[in-house]
Amino acid sequence: MAGSLNPTAFSRLLGEWNVGAAPAYRELADVVRLLILDGRVPLDVALPSERTLASTLDVSRTTVTAAYGSLREQGFLSSRQGSRGRTCIPQRTLRGENPPGGHRILTASPGLAVPEGLLDLAYASLPASGEVVHRAFAAAITELPALLPGFGYDALGVSALRQAIAAHYSNAGVPTDEEQILVTSGAQHALNIVLRTLAGRQDRVLVEQPTYPNALDAIRAAGCRPVPVPLPVSGLGWDLDSLNSTLMQLRPKMAYVVPDFHNPTGRLMPDSQRRQLVKAAAASGTILVVDETLRELNLDGVATTPVAAFSSAVVSIGSLSKSHWAGLRSGWIRADRALIQRFAAARSTLDLGGPVVEQLASAHLVRALTEPMPARLSALRNNRSVLLELLQEHLPQWQVERPMGGLSVWCRLPTPVSTALTVIAPDFGIRLAAGPRFGIGGAFEHYLRVPFTLPPEQLETAVHALRSAQDRLNALPQLRRTMKESRQAAIA
């Protein structure tokens, strides 16, 4: 993706980068590196010139020159010094190496393996549901010989899995047959197929603000324009007035929503709002795409109806990644038959079908979808309680929204330091995903997503690390000035 970043947009992405934790050039380089690694700044994009960026940031050109030089040395910026550098990823993995006198080099981001010795709070994902997944694969191996005489290619997916997914929807009150299911390699693959089929370049796609960051990546990669609609700052539910207004005024081609234990807030959309959303999307001619990946992680046992029950035009995306194991790479799309055929045709430009053994194993898991859930939900409820108590005890100034389900809590920080925390977090043994990763336009520097997927003892270690990182930032003169200004602004 070639292009360039103008200085104003780049400055907005940088946020409150100059907090005094290190020499200014090093802090600037650290934050730019993080922006590249977590996808907020795409690859092969030209950064602003040294002179222009120095003027925009109100720092010396020497600071910008040194920061760009550091990024070039580490492999995150191409070109010769003095010309417009383009973003890139190092060809070698530095895995925890430290530059002389500098911060740990961040060589991993969400989507890359966590460096050894770090607790991973960037991912919200669980280990496999052990015996259940193993048993499903053992059964799949016994069934494989019957399929070996075939070619092994099937753009729609193995019939046994499609039948199992269709039955799951039918049992949930959404009558579905096999012809309405397309099996994919996970929910992200499913969204990419939907975007490729239904949305063209420059088409608008409505998204919640905040939302699942990999969905934003897929929307941008498709050349579409994400249109954010903010969730209410506090309380339950969605702002249906804003959603309806945006749908009617802009008439986006698609709307991507996560109504079931929303990522990252953990909120659950009530049925009354689901009905309103379906009607609003139909009135604006917008295709409603619903991500149900987290639907099975219902920690509080609140019953809701699948959105597809309110309209046959809804496109539903599901996966076993959160409920069973991300390593399965088993997902699906549920839609009407005509759309499924279009999705299958579009899929052929990406791949020719998924691995057969994984699909056979997934069919067993879907047919007994609830089998591992009682134990997993019980453990997650305990983890949630432990994390909420630890945050209240050690970080009482953080405002934490209690999630109704899902895998993480969404925390409001007292100052806009999410990126700064993420940059220094490896020094304290943890890896984070910065709040702006979940939004558009540099929003959510005041926020941080903290998963409760680690066992309680590791959650305790992680929260102590978060407190230590926060303490370091609080001790910096620049941050104290920012906190004072924030309090004054709040009073005014």
Secondary structure, DSSP 8 states (H G I E B T S, - for coil): --EE--HHHHHHHH-S---SSS-HHHHHHHHHHHHHHTTSS-TTEE---HHHHHHHHTS-HHHHHHHHHHHHHHTSB-S-TTS--BB---SS--TT---TTS-------TTS---TT-EE-S-------HHHHHHHHHHHHHHGGGGTTS---BSS--HHHHHHHHHHHHHTT----GGGEEEESSHHHHHHHHHHHH--TT-EEEEEES--HHHHHHHHHTT-EEEEEE--SSSSS--HHHHHHHHHHH--SEEEE--BS-TTT--B--HHHHHHHHHHHHHHT-EEEEE-TTTT--SS------GGGG-TT-EEEEESTTTT-GGG--EEEE--HHHHHHHHHHHTTT-SB--HHHHHHHHHHHHTTTTTHHHHHHHHHHHHHHHHHHHHHH-TTSEEE--SSSSEEEEE-SSS-HHHHHHHGGGGTEE--BGGGGSSTT--TTEEEEE--S-HHHHHHHHHHHHHHHHHHHTSHHHHHHHHHHHHHHH-
